[in-house]
Amino acid sequence: MALAMTTKHYLWLKRGIQELLKIDIPNALFCDSNAAIDVAYNPKLNDRSKHIDVAYHFTREQIDQGNVSVMYEPSEKNLADICTKGMTRYDNDHLCSKIFESK
């Protein structure tokens, strides 16, 4: 569900940036769940994926249209995890240093 929500937010921000600044941004989204990436790229249904809501199929449609590509990023390197997951102080400090390096 988080990947579908991220895809929606990404497309909204991309349209806004393109309209206001007239620049193009990469189509890459990073995810730390191999299962979510597999569901997004694999259209076949099986016993484990029958329960998937319509929102999940939105990401697959955007991938098929070429609007988004989803790539694996381990949790240790995923800057978004600093706001969404409990982590050790070491991991937190490491990700904070990465945020401040990019300025």
Secondary structure, DSSP 8 states (H G I E B T S, - for coil): -HHHHHHHHHHHHHHHHHHHH------EEEES-HHHHHHHH-----TTTTT--HHHHHHHHHHHHTS-EEEE--TTT-TTHHHHS---HHHHHHHHHHHHHT-
